[in-house]
């Protein structure tokens, strides 16, 4: 692969884009000022793990979603199927 520092050999190429959530998109969205959990940062994931343990201890209603232009849809679907399983 040609890069700005020259030709680089590789066995595998991983292109990873980070999520860039916009929690101000909807009132109540987001782990800091809202009523939702996220796994987009380490701190958010740790809080989500705590919320998950709370849910397992006292099962109840779960709503999983993603908003256009505010998060990534793939993670929501993956989580949905894992919860269902």
PDB file of N, CA, C and O in Angstrom:
ATOM      1  N   UNK A   1       0.846  -1.155   0.000  1.00  0.00           N
ATOM      2  CA  UNK A   1       0.000   0.000   0.000  1.00  0.00           C
ATOM      3  C   UNK A   1       0.901   1.230   0.000  1.00  0.00           C
ATOM      4  O   UNK A   1       1.861   1.302   0.768  1.00  0.00           O
ATOM      5  N   UNK A   2       0.599   2.174  -0.841  1.00  0.00           N
ATOM      6  CA  UNK A   2       1.351   3.431  -0.901  1.00  0.00           C
ATOM      7  C   UNK A   2       0.793   4.400   0.132  1.00  0.00           C
ATOM      8  O   UNK A   2      -0.406   4.676   0.143  1.00  0.00           O
ATOM      9  N   UNK A   3       1.653   4.914   0.995  1.00  0.00           N
ATOM     10  CA  UNK A   3       1.245   5.887   2.008  1.00  0.00           C
ATOM     11  C   UNK A   3       2.082   7.156   1.861  1.00  0.00           C
ATOM     12  O   UNK A   3       2.927   7.253   0.971  1.00  0.00           O
ATOM     13  N   UNK A   4       1.842   8.108   2.724  1.00  0.00           N
ATOM     14  CA  UNK A   4       2.606   9.357   2.665  1.00  0.00           C
ATOM     15  C   UNK A   4       4.059   9.161   3.076  1.00  0.00           C
ATOM     16  O   UNK A   4       4.900  10.020   2.809  1.00  0.00           O
ATOM     17  N   UNK A   5       4.364   8.028   3.729  1.00  0.00           N
ATOM     18  CA  UNK A   5       5.755   7.751   4.105  1.00  0.00           C
ATOM     19  C   UNK A   5       6.374   6.650   3.254  1.00  0.00           C
ATOM     20  O   UNK A   5       7.434   6.125   3.593  1.00  0.00           O
ATOM     21  N   UNK A   6       5.730   6.305   2.171  1.00  0.00           N
ATOM     22  CA  UNK A   6       6.275   5.306   1.266  1.00  0.00           C
ATOM     23  C   UNK A   6       5.423   4.057   1.172  1.00  0.00           C
ATOM     24  O   UNK A   6       4.304   4.005   1.682  1.00  0.00           O
ATOM     25  N   UNK A   7       5.969   3.060   0.517  1.00  0.00           N
ATOM     26  CA  UNK A   7       5.273   1.798   0.302  1.00  0.00           C
ATOM     27  C   UNK A   7       5.319   0.966   1.573  1.00  0.00           C
ATOM     28  O   UNK A   7       6.386   0.795   2.164  1.00  0.00           O
ATOM     29  N   UNK A   8       4.166   0.443   2.002  1.00  0.00           N
ATOM     30  CA  UNK A   8       4.072  -0.354   3.217  1.00  0.00           C
ATOM     31  C   UNK A   8       3.510  -1.733   2.882  1.00  0.00           C
ATOM     32  O   UNK A   8       2.471  -1.852   2.232  1.00  0.00           O
ATOM     33  N   UNK A   9       4.209  -2.765   3.332  1.00  0.00           N
ATOM     34  CA  UNK A   9       3.729  -4.135   3.133  1.00  0.00           C
ATOM     35  C   UNK A   9       2.788  -4.492   4.289  1.00  0.00           C
ATOM     36  O   UNK A   9       2.958  -4.008   5.408  1.00  0.00           O
ATOM     37  N   UNK A  10       1.807  -5.334   4.010  1.00  0.00           N
ATOM     38  CA  UNK A  10       0.874  -5.743   5.062  1.00  0.00           C
ATOM     39  C   UNK A  10       0.248  -7.078   4.705  1.00  0.00           C
ATOM     40  O   UNK A  10       0.184  -7.454   3.535  1.00  0.00           O
ATOM     41  N   UNK A  11      -0.219  -7.796   5.732  1.00  0.00           N
ATOM     42  CA  UNK A  11      -0.948  -9.037   5.545  1.00  0.00           C
ATOM     43  C   UNK A  11      -2.448  -8.805   5.578  1.00  0.00           C
ATOM     44  O   UNK A  11      -3.202  -9.448   4.848  1.00  0.00           O
ATOM     45  N   UNK A  12      -2.871  -7.892   6.419  1.00  0.00           N
ATOM     46  CA  UNK A  12      -4.284  -7.579   6.558  1.00  0.00           C
ATOM     47  C   UNK A  12      -4.437  -6.069   6.638  1.00  0.00           C
ATOM     48  O   UNK A  12      -3.580  -5.375   7.183  1.00  0.00           O
ATOM     49  N   UNK A  13      -5.509  -5.582   6.101  1.00  0.00           N
ATOM     50  CA  UNK A  13      -5.809  -4.162   6.179  1.00  0.00           C
ATOM     51  C   UNK A  13      -7.119  -3.996   6.920  1.00  0.00           C
ATOM     52  O   UNK A  13      -8.142  -4.551   6.519  1.00  0.00           O
ATOM     53  N   UNK A  14      -7.089  -3.236   7.995  1.00  0.00           N
ATOM     54  CA  UNK A  14      -8.278  -2.962   8.785  1.00  0.00           C
ATOM     55  C   UNK A  14      -8.570  -1.478   8.681  1.00  0.00           C
ATOM     56  O   UNK A  14      -7.729  -0.644   9.018  1.00  0.00           O
ATOM     57  N   UNK A  15      -9.764  -1.152   8.215  1.00  0.00           N
ATOM     58  CA  UNK A  15     -10.200   0.229   8.169  1.00  0.00           C
ATOM     59  C   UNK A  15     -11.260   0.373   9.246  1.00  0.00           C
ATOM     60  O   UNK A  15     -12.347  -0.193   9.128  1.00  0.00           O
ATOM     61  N   UNK A  16     -10.954   1.121  10.288  1.00  0.00           N
ATOM     62  CA  UNK A  16     -11.869   1.265  11.418  1.00  0.00           C
ATOM     63  C   UNK A  16     -12.244   2.731  11.575  1.00  0.00           C
ATOM     64  O   UNK A  16     -11.390   3.590  11.791  1.00  0.00           O
ATOM     65  N   UNK A  17     -13.518   2.991  11.462  1.00  0.00           N
ATOM     66  CA  UNK A  17     -13.998   4.353  11.683  1.00  0.00           C
ATOM     67  C   UNK A  17     -14.663   4.396  13.045  1.00  0.00           C
ATOM     68  O   UNK A  17     -15.350   3.456  13.444  1.00  0.00           O
ATOM     69  N   UNK A  18     -14.461   5.459  13.733  1.00  0.00           N
ATOM     70  CA  UNK A  18     -15.053   5.556  15.063  1.00  0.00           C
ATOM     71  C   UNK A  18     -16.442   6.154  14.965  1.00  0.00           C
ATOM     72  O   UNK A  18     -16.715   6.965  14.080  1.00  0.00           O
ATOM     73  N   UNK A  19     -17.320   5.757  15.871  1.00  0.00           N
ATOM     74  CA  UNK A  19     -18.633   6.388  15.874  1.00  0.00           C
ATOM     75  C   UNK A  19     -18.505   7.825  16.359  1.00  0.00           C
ATOM     76  O   UNK A  19     -17.631   8.138  17.167  1.00  0.00           O
ATOM     77  N   UNK A  20     -19.343   8.662  15.884  1.00  0.00           N
ATOM     78  CA  UNK A  20     -19.351  10.055  16.314  1.00  0.00           C
ATOM     79  C   UNK A  20     -20.792  10.413  16.667  1.00  0.00           C
ATOM     80  O   UNK A  20     -21.470  11.104  15.908  1.00  0.00           O
ATOM     81  N   UNK A  21     -21.255   9.938  17.825  1.00  0.00           N
ATOM     82  CA  UNK A  21     -22.652  10.171  18.185  1.00  0.00           C
ATOM     83  C   UNK A  21     -22.938  11.648  18.440  1.00  0.00           C
ATOM     84  O   UNK A  21     -22.075  12.395  18.901  1.00  0.00           O
ATOM     85  N   UNK A  22     -24.148  12.042  18.136  1.00  0.00           N
ATOM     86  CA  UNK A  22     -24.624  13.397  18.392  1.00  0.00           C
ATOM     87  C   UNK A  22     -25.787  13.288  19.361  1.00  0.00           C
ATOM     88  O   UNK A  22     -26.941  13.199  18.941  1.00  0.00           O
ATOM     89  N   UNK A  23     -25.492  13.293  20.654  1.00  0.00           N
ATOM     90  CA  UNK A  23     -26.513  13.090  21.666  1.00  0.00           C
ATOM     91  C   UNK A  23     -27.471  14.270  21.810  1.00  0.00           C
ATOM     92  O   UNK A  23     -28.509  14.156  22.462  1.00  0.00           O
ATOM     93  N   UNK A  24     -27.125  15.395  21.205  1.00  0.00           N
ATOM     94  CA  UNK A  24     -28.022  16.548  21.248  1.00  0.00           C
ATOM     95  C   UNK A  24     -29.122  16.462  20.189  1.00  0.00           C
ATOM     96  O   UNK A  24     -29.990  17.332  20.121  1.00  0.00           O
ATOM     97  N   UNK A  25     -29.084  15.422  19.371  1.00  0.00           N
ATOM     98  CA  UNK A  25     -30.039  15.253  18.284  1.00  0.00           C
ATOM     99  C   UNK A  25     -31.480  15.128  18.791  1.00  0.00           C
ATOM    100  O   UNK A  25     -32.414  15.640  18.174  1.00  0.00           O
ATOM    101  N   UNK A  26     -31.642  14.442  19.920  1.00  0.00           N
ATOM    102  CA  UNK A  26     -32.972  14.229  20.509  1.00  0.00           C
ATOM    103  C   UNK A  26     -32.919  14.495  22.006  1.00  0.00           C
ATOM    104  O   UNK A  26     -31.952  14.107  22.662  1.00  0.00           O
ATOM    105  N   UNK A  27     -33.920  15.137  22.554  1.00  0.00           N
ATOM    106  CA  UNK A  27     -33.960  15.327  24.004  1.00  0.00           C
ATOM    107  C   UNK A  27     -33.975  13.967  24.714  1.00  0.00           C
ATOM    108  O   UNK A  27     -34.708  13.062  24.316  1.00  0.00           O
ATOM    109  N   UNK A  28     -33.168  13.836  25.757  1.00  0.00           N
ATOM    110  CA  UNK A  28     -33.121  12.592  26.523  1.00  0.00           C
ATOM    111  C   UNK A  28     -32.141  11.575  25.994  1.00  0.00           C
ATOM    112  O   UNK A  28     -31.985  10.510  26.591  1.00  0.00           O
ATOM    113  N   UNK A  29     -31.470  11.870  24.884  1.00  0.00           N
ATOM    114  CA  UNK A  29     -30.530  10.920  24.295  1.00  0.00           C
ATOM    115  C   UNK A  29     -29.157  11.114  24.915  1.00  0.00           C
ATOM    116  O   UNK A  29     -28.712  12.246  25.105  1.00  0.00           O
ATOM    117  N   UNK A  30     -28.501  10.037  25.225  1.00  0.00           N
ATOM    118  CA  UNK A  30     -27.128  10.100  25.695  1.00  0.00           C
ATOM    119  C   UNK A  30     -26.953   9.730  27.145  1.00  0.00           C
ATOM    120  O   UNK A  30     -27.845   9.941  27.967  1.00  0.00           O
ATOM    121  N   UNK A  31     -25.790   9.173  27.455  1.00  0.00           N
ATOM    122  CA  UNK A  31     -25.543   8.711  28.820  1.00  0.00           C
ATOM    123  C   UNK A  31     -25.232   9.826  29.824  1.00  0.00           C
ATOM    124  O   UNK A  31     -25.449   9.639  31.021  1.00  0.00           O
ATOM    125  N   UNK A  32     -24.739  10.961  29.377  1.00  0.00           N
ATOM    126  CA  UNK A  32     -24.401  12.015  30.333  1.00  0.00           C
ATOM    127  C   UNK A  32     -25.608  12.872  30.710  1.00  0.00           C
ATOM    128  O   UNK A  32     -25.846  13.122  31.892  1.00  0.00           O
ATOM    129  N   UNK A  33     -26.365  13.320  29.715  1.00  0.00           N
ATOM    130  CA  UNK A  33     -27.493  14.225  29.987  1.00  0.00           C
ATOM    131  C   UNK A  33     -28.836  13.601  29.620  1.00  0.00           C
ATOM    132  O   UNK A  33     -29.869  14.270  29.654  1.00  0.00           O
ATOM    133  N   UNK A  34     -28.816  12.337  29.276  1.00  0.00           N
ATOM    134  CA  UNK A  34     -30.051  11.701  28.841  1.00  0.00           C
ATOM    135  C   UNK A  34     -30.391  10.481  29.666  1.00  0.00           C
ATOM    136  O   UNK A  34     -29.952  10.321  30.805  1.00  0.00           O
ATOM    137  N   UNK A  35     -31.187   9.629  29.051  1.00  0.00           N
ATOM    138  CA  UNK A  35     -31.700   8.444  29.740  1.00  0.00           C
ATOM    139  C   UNK A  35     -31.305   7.165  29.024  1.00  0.00           C
ATOM    140  O   UNK A  35     -31.957   6.134  29.190  1.00  0.00           O
ATOM    141  N   UNK A  36     -30.250   7.223  28.233  1.00  0.00           N
ATOM    142  CA  UNK A  36     -29.837   6.066  27.445  1.00  0.00           C
ATOM    143  C   UNK A  36     -28.410   5.676  27.796  1.00  0.00           C
ATOM    144  O   UNK A  36     -27.670   6.459  28.390  1.00  0.00           O
ATOM    145  N   UNK A  37     -28.032   4.461  27.423  1.00  0.00           N
ATOM    146  CA  UNK A  37     -26.647   4.016  27.588  1.00  0.00           C
ATOM    147  C   UNK A  37     -25.994   3.936  26.225  1.00  0.00           C
ATOM    148  O   UNK A  37     -26.669   3.917  25.195  1.00  0.00           O
ATOM    149  N   UNK A  38     -24.678   3.889  26.231  1.00  0.00           N
ATOM    150  CA  UNK A  38     -23.898   3.858  25.003  1.00  0.00           C
ATOM    151  C   UNK A  38     -22.675   2.980  25.242  1.00  0.00           C
ATOM    152  O   UNK A  38     -22.273   2.766  26.386  1.00  0.00           O
ATOM    153  N   UNK A  39     -22.092   2.479  24.177  1.00  0.00           N
ATOM    154  CA  UNK A  39     -20.829   1.741  24.275  1.00  0.00           C
ATOM    155  C   UNK A  39     -19.758   2.384  23.392  1.00  0.00           C
ATOM    156  O   UNK A  39     -18.794   1.727  22.998  1.00  0.00           O
ATOM    157  N   UNK A  40     -19.929   3.658  23.087  1.00  0.00           N
ATOM    158  CA  UNK A  40     -19.042   4.333  22.148  1.00  0.00           C
ATOM    159  C   UNK A  40     -17.725   4.796  22.765  1.00  0.00           C
ATOM    160  O   UNK A  40     -16.792   5.124  22.032  1.00  0.00           O
ATOM    161  N   UNK A  41     -17.627   4.830  24.087  1.00  0.00           N
ATOM    162  CA  UNK A  41     -16.369   5.134  24.764  1.00  0.00           C
ATOM    163  C   UNK A  41     -16.197   4.119  25.878  1.00  0.00           C
ATOM    164  O   UNK A  41     -17.145   3.420  26.237  1.00  0.00           O
ATOM    165  N   UNK A  42     -15.006   4.033  26.420  1.00  0.00           N
ATOM    166  CA  UNK A  42     -14.763   3.095  27.516  1.00  0.00           C
ATOM    167  C   UNK A  42     -15.656   3.414  28.712  1.00  0.00           C
ATOM    168  O   UNK A  42     -16.243   2.513  29.311  1.00  0.00           O
ATOM    169  N   UNK A  43     -15.758   4.693  29.055  1.00  0.00           N
ATOM    170  CA  UNK A  43     -16.585   5.077  30.190  1.00  0.00           C
ATOM    171  C   UNK A  43     -18.054   4.729  29.949  1.00  0.00           C
ATOM    172  O   UNK A  43     -18.739   4.247  30.851  1.00  0.00           O
ATOM    173  N   UNK A  44     -18.529   4.974  28.740  1.00  0.00           N
ATOM    174  CA  UNK A  44     -19.912   4.641  28.412  1.00  0.00           C
ATOM    175  C   UNK A  44     -20.120   3.128  28.478  1.00  0.00           C
ATOM    176  O   UNK A  44     -21.132   2.661  29.000  1.00  0.00           O
ATOM    177  N   UNK A  45     -19.166   2.365  27.953  1.00  0.00           N
ATOM    178  CA  UNK A  45     -19.293   0.906  27.950  1.00  0.00           C
ATOM    179  C   UNK A  45     -19.307   0.355  29.370  1.00  0.00           C
ATOM    180  O   UNK A  45     -20.045  -0.586  29.661  1.00  0.00           O
ATOM    181  N   UNK A  46     -18.497   0.933  30.257  1.00  0.00           N
ATOM    182  CA  UNK A  46     -18.490   0.478  31.645  1.00  0.00           C
ATOM    183  C   UNK A  46     -19.832   0.768  32.313  1.00  0.00           C
ATOM    184  O   UNK A  46     -20.349  -0.062  33.062  1.00  0.00           O
ATOM    185  N   UNK A  47     -20.391   1.938  32.043  1.00  0.00           N
ATOM    186  CA  UNK A  47     -21.710   2.278  32.592  1.00  0.00           C
ATOM    187  C   UNK A  47     -22.785   1.373  32.001  1.00  0.00           C
ATOM    188  O   UNK A  47     -23.708   0.967  32.707  1.00  0.00           O
ATOM    189  N   UNK A  48     -22.675   1.054  30.713  1.00  0.00           N
ATOM    190  CA  UNK A  48     -23.637   0.159  30.066  1.00  0.00           C
ATOM    191  C   UNK A  48     -23.542  -1.244  30.664  1.00  0.00           C
ATOM    192  O   UNK A  48     -24.563  -1.909  30.836  1.00  0.00           O
ATOM    193  N   UNK A  49     -22.335  -1.699  30.981  1.00  0.00           N
ATOM    194  CA  UNK A  49     -22.158  -3.014  31.606  1.00  0.00           C
ATOM    195  C   UNK A  49     -22.836  -3.044  32.973  1.00  0.00           C
ATOM    196  O   UNK A  49     -23.461  -4.040  33.337  1.00  0.00           O
ATOM    197  N   UNK A  50     -22.716  -1.975  33.713  1.00  0.00           N
ATOM    198  CA  UNK A  50     -23.392  -1.879  35.019  1.00  0.00           C
ATOM    199  C   UNK A  50     -24.911  -1.927  34.835  1.00  0.00           C
ATOM    200  O   UNK A  50     -25.609  -2.631  35.565  1.00  0.00           O
ATOM    201  N   UNK A  51     -25.414  -1.174  33.857  1.00  0.00           N
ATOM    202  CA  UNK A  51     -26.859  -1.176  33.573  1.00  0.00           C
ATOM    203  C   UNK A  51     -27.322  -2.563  33.140  1.00  0.00           C
ATOM    204  O   UNK A  51     -28.425  -2.987  33.485  1.00  0.00           O
ATOM    205  N   UNK A  52     -26.480  -3.273  32.383  1.00  0.00           N
ATOM    206  CA  UNK A  52     -26.814  -4.630  31.931  1.00  0.00           C
ATOM    207  C   UNK A  52     -26.936  -5.572  33.128  1.00  0.00           C
ATOM    208  O   UNK A  52     -27.869  -6.371  33.208  1.00  0.00           O
ATOM    209  N   UNK A  53     -25.984  -5.468  34.056  1.00  0.00           N
ATOM    210  CA  UNK A  53     -26.047  -6.317  35.256  1.00  0.00           C
ATOM    211  C   UNK A  53     -27.305  -6.006  36.071  1.00  0.00           C
ATOM    212  O   UNK A  53     -27.939  -6.911  36.614  1.00  0.00           O
ATOM    213  N   UNK A  54     -27.661  -4.721  36.152  1.00  0.00           N
ATOM    214  CA  UNK A  54     -28.897  -4.345  36.844  1.00  0.00           C
ATOM    215  C   UNK A  54     -30.118  -4.963  36.164  1.00  0.00           C
ATOM    216  O   UNK A  54     -31.034  -5.439  36.835  1.00  0.00           O
ATOM    217  N   UNK A  55     -30.126  -4.953  34.837  1.00  0.00           N
ATOM    218  CA  UNK A  55     -31.242  -5.533  34.086  1.00  0.00           C
ATOM    219  C   UNK A  55     -31.328  -7.040  34.313  1.00  0.00           C
ATOM    220  O   UNK A  55     -32.424  -7.576  34.477  1.00  0.00           O
ATOM    221  N   UNK A  56     -30.192  -7.724  34.326  1.00  0.00           N
ATOM    222  CA  UNK A  56     -30.211  -9.167  34.562  1.00  0.00           C
ATOM    223  C   UNK A  56     -30.711  -9.488  35.967  1.00  0.00           C
ATOM    224  O   UNK A  56     -31.367 -10.509  36.174  1.00  0.00           O
ATOM    225  N   UNK A  57     -30.407  -8.626  36.928  1.00  0.00           N
ATOM    226  CA  UNK A  57     -30.854  -8.848  38.302  1.00  0.00           C
ATOM    227  C   UNK A  57     -32.356  -8.612  38.454  1.00  0.00           C
ATOM    228  O   UNK A  57     -33.016  -9.261  39.265  1.00  0.00           O
ATOM    229  N   UNK A  58     -32.885  -7.683  37.671  1.00  0.00           N
ATOM    230  CA  UNK A  58     -34.318  -7.367  37.732  1.00  0.00           C
ATOM    231  C   UNK A  58     -34.814  -7.118  36.311  1.00  0.00           C
ATOM    232  O   UNK A  58     -34.959  -5.967  35.900  1.00  0.00           O
ATOM    233  N   UNK A  59     -35.081  -8.206  35.544  1.00  0.00           N
ATOM    234  CA  UNK A  59     -35.464  -8.054  34.137  1.00  0.00           C
ATOM    235  C   UNK A  59     -36.678  -7.157  33.936  1.00  0.00           C
ATOM    236  O   UNK A  59     -37.591  -7.114  34.761  1.00  0.00           O
ATOM    237  N   UNK A  60     -36.658  -6.451  32.830  1.00  0.00           N
ATOM    238  CA  UNK A  60     -37.761  -5.567  32.487  1.00  0.00           C
ATOM    239  C   UNK A  60     -37.704  -5.222  31.006  1.00  0.00           C
ATOM    240  O   UNK A  60     -37.027  -5.884  30.220  1.00  0.00           O
ATOM    241  N   UNK A  61     -38.415  -4.191  30.652  1.00  0.00           N
ATOM    242  CA  UNK A  61     -38.505  -3.739  29.274  1.00  0.00           C
ATOM    243  C   UNK A  61     -37.165  -3.196  28.777  1.00  0.00           C
ATOM    244  O   UNK A  61     -36.484  -2.457  29.488  1.00  0.00           O
ATOM    245  N   UNK A  62     -36.797  -3.565  27.560  1.00  0.00           N
ATOM    246  CA  UNK A  62     -35.572  -3.064  26.929  1.00  0.00           C
ATOM    247  C   UNK A  62     -35.953  -2.434  25.596  1.00  0.00           C
ATOM    248  O   UNK A  62     -36.654  -3.047  24.791  1.00  0.00           O
ATOM    249  N   UNK A  63     -35.496  -1.223  25.367  1.00  0.00           N
ATOM    250  CA  UNK A  63     -35.690  -0.551  24.087  1.00  0.00           C
ATOM    251  C   UNK A  63     -34.311  -0.331  23.482  1.00  0.00           C
ATOM    252  O   UNK A  63     -33.437   0.265  24.113  1.00  0.00           O
ATOM    253  N   UNK A  64     -34.120  -0.810  22.266  1.00  0.00           N
ATOM    254  CA  UNK A  64     -32.843  -0.670  21.570  1.00  0.00           C
ATOM    255  C   UNK A  64     -33.104   0.088  20.286  1.00  0.00           C
ATOM    256  O   UNK A  64     -33.999  -0.275  19.522  1.00  0.00           O
ATOM    257  N   UNK A  65     -32.343   1.122  20.041  1.00  0.00           N
ATOM    258  CA  UNK A  65     -32.578   1.899  18.837  1.00  0.00           C
ATOM    259  C   UNK A  65     -31.372   2.703  18.427  1.00  0.00           C
ATOM    260  O   UNK A  65     -30.368   2.764  19.136  1.00  0.00           O
ATOM    261  N   UNK A  66     -31.490   3.311  17.283  1.00  0.00           N
ATOM    262  CA  UNK A  66     -30.464   4.209  16.757  1.00  0.00           C
ATOM    263  C   UNK A  66     -31.175   5.303  15.987  1.00  0.00           C
ATOM    264  O   UNK A  66     -32.175   5.049  15.315  1.00  0.00           O
ATOM    265  N   UNK A  67     -30.670   6.501  16.083  1.00  0.00           N
ATOM    266  CA  UNK A  67     -31.289   7.621  15.380  1.00  0.00           C
ATOM    267  C   UNK A  67     -30.453   8.016  14.177  1.00  0.00           C
ATOM    268  O   UNK A  67     -29.224   7.969  14.223  1.00  0.00           O
ATOM    269  N   UNK A  68     -31.108   8.396  13.123  1.00  0.00           N
ATOM    270  CA  UNK A  68     -30.386   8.841  11.939  1.00  0.00           C
ATOM    271  C   UNK A  68     -29.516  10.034  12.286  1.00  0.00           C
ATOM    272  O   UNK A  68     -29.939  10.944  12.999  1.00  0.00           O
ATOM    273  N   UNK A  69     -28.308  10.016  11.777  1.00  0.00           N
ATOM    274  CA  UNK A  69     -27.325  11.088  11.938  1.00  0.00           C
ATOM    275  C   UNK A  69     -26.897  11.303  13.383  1.00  0.00           C
ATOM    276  O   UNK A  69     -26.222  12.288  13.681  1.00  0.00           O
ATOM    277  N   UNK A  70     -27.277  10.399  14.293  1.00  0.00           N
ATOM    278  CA  UNK A  70     -26.869  10.561  15.685  1.00  0.00           C
ATOM    279  C   UNK A  70     -26.041   9.393  16.195  1.00  0.00           C
ATOM    280  O   UNK A  70     -25.375   9.524  17.223  1.00  0.00           O
ATOM    281  N   UNK A  71     -26.060   8.268  15.519  1.00  0.00           N
ATOM    282  CA  UNK A  71     -25.256   7.127  15.960  1.00  0.00           C
ATOM    283  C   UNK A  71     -25.086   6.156  14.796  1.00  0.00           C
ATOM    284  O   UNK A  71     -25.503   6.429  13.670  1.00  0.00           O
ATOM    285  N   UNK A  72     -24.466   5.021  15.095  1.00  0.00           N
ATOM    286  CA  UNK A  72     -24.281   4.012  14.044  1.00  0.00           C
ATOM    287  C   UNK A  72     -25.312   2.904  14.230  1.00  0.00           C
ATOM    288  O   UNK A  72     -25.516   2.416  15.342  1.00  0.00           O
ATOM    289  N   UNK A  73     -25.951   2.517  13.152  1.00  0.00           N
ATOM    290  CA  UNK A  73     -27.030   1.535  13.215  1.00  0.00           C
ATOM    291  C   UNK A  73     -26.536   0.111  13.449  1.00  0.00           C
ATOM    292  O   UNK A  73     -27.203  -0.672  14.125  1.00  0.00           O
ATOM    293  N   UNK A  74     -25.384  -0.229  12.901  1.00  0.00           N
ATOM    294  CA  UNK A  74     -24.894  -1.604  12.996  1.00  0.00           C
ATOM    295  C   UNK A  74     -24.792  -2.100  14.425  1.00  0.00           C
ATOM    296  O   UNK A  74     -25.198  -3.221  14.731  1.00  0.00           O
ATOM    297  N   UNK A  75     -24.252  -1.269  15.296  1.00  0.00           N
ATOM    298  CA  UNK A  75     -24.086  -1.681  16.696  1.00  0.00           C
ATOM    299  C   UNK A  75     -25.431  -1.924  17.365  1.00  0.00           C
ATOM    300  O   UNK A  75     -25.560  -2.839  18.178  1.00  0.00           O
ATOM    301  N   UNK A  76     -26.421  -1.128  17.037  1.00  0.00           N
ATOM    302  CA  UNK A  76     -27.750  -1.313  17.634  1.00  0.00           C
ATOM    303  C   UNK A  76     -28.344  -2.656  17.220  1.00  0.00           C
ATOM    304  O   UNK A  76     -28.907  -3.367  18.051  1.00  0.00           O
ATOM    305  N   UNK A  77     -28.222  -3.001  15.952  1.00  0.00           N
ATOM    306  CA  UNK A  77     -28.753  -4.283  15.487  1.00  0.00           C
ATOM    307  C   UNK A  77     -27.984  -5.452  16.102  1.00  0.00           C
ATOM    308  O   UNK A  77     -28.583  -6.451  16.500  1.00  0.00           O
ATOM    309  N   UNK A  78     -26.674  -5.329  16.177  1.00  0.00           N
ATOM    310  CA  UNK A  78     -25.875  -6.392  16.773  1.00  0.00           C
ATOM    311  C   UNK A  78     -26.281  -6.591  18.236  1.00  0.00           C
ATOM    312  O   UNK A  78     -26.457  -7.721  18.690  1.00  0.00           O
ATOM    313  N   UNK A  79     -26.426  -5.495  18.959  1.00  0.00           N
ATOM    314  CA  UNK A  79     -26.831  -5.590  20.356  1.00  0.00           C
ATOM    315  C   UNK A  79     -28.217  -6.190  20.492  1.00  0.00           C
ATOM    316  O   UNK A  79     -28.463  -7.007  21.380  1.00  0.00           O
ATOM    317  N   UNK A  80     -29.121  -5.786  19.612  1.00  0.00           N
ATOM    318  CA  UNK A  80     -30.478  -6.324  19.645  1.00  0.00           C
ATOM    319  C   UNK A  80     -30.471  -7.847  19.544  1.00  0.00           C
ATOM    320  O   UNK A  80     -31.146  -8.528  20.318  1.00  0.00           O
ATOM    321  N   UNK A  81     -29.716  -8.374  18.601  1.00  0.00           N
ATOM    322  CA  UNK A  81     -29.693  -9.835  18.434  1.00  0.00           C
ATOM    323  C   UNK A  81     -29.003 -10.523  19.615  1.00  0.00           C
ATOM    324  O   UNK A  81     -29.392 -11.628  19.993  1.00  0.00           O
ATOM    325  N   UNK A  82     -27.993  -9.890  20.198  1.00  0.00           N
ATOM    326  CA  UNK A  82     -27.358 -10.467  21.372  1.00  0.00           C
ATOM    327  C   UNK A  82     -28.295 -10.490  22.569  1.00  0.00           C
ATOM    328  O   UNK A  82     -28.309 -11.466  23.318  1.00  0.00           O
ATOM    329  N   UNK A  83     -29.074  -9.437  22.764  1.00  0.00           N
ATOM    330  CA  UNK A  83     -30.040  -9.404  23.858  1.00  0.00           C
ATOM    331  C   UNK A  83     -31.093 -10.482  23.646  1.00  0.00           C
ATOM    332  O   UNK A  83     -31.459 -11.189  24.585  1.00  0.00           O
ATOM    333  N   UNK A  84     -31.578 -10.609  22.424  1.00  0.00           N
ATOM    334  CA  UNK A  84     -32.596 -11.617  22.109  1.00  0.00           C
ATOM    335  C   UNK A  84     -32.087 -13.022  22.382  1.00  0.00           C
ATOM    336  O   UNK A  84     -32.828 -13.882  22.858  1.00  0.00           O
ATOM    337  N   UNK A  85     -30.814 -13.245  22.075  1.00  0.00           N
ATOM    338  CA  UNK A  85     -30.215 -14.565  22.279  1.00  0.00           C
ATOM    339  C   UNK A  85     -30.131 -14.878  23.760  1.00  0.00           C
ATOM    340  O   UNK A  85     -29.654 -15.948  24.139  1.00  0.00           O
TER     341      UNK A  85
END
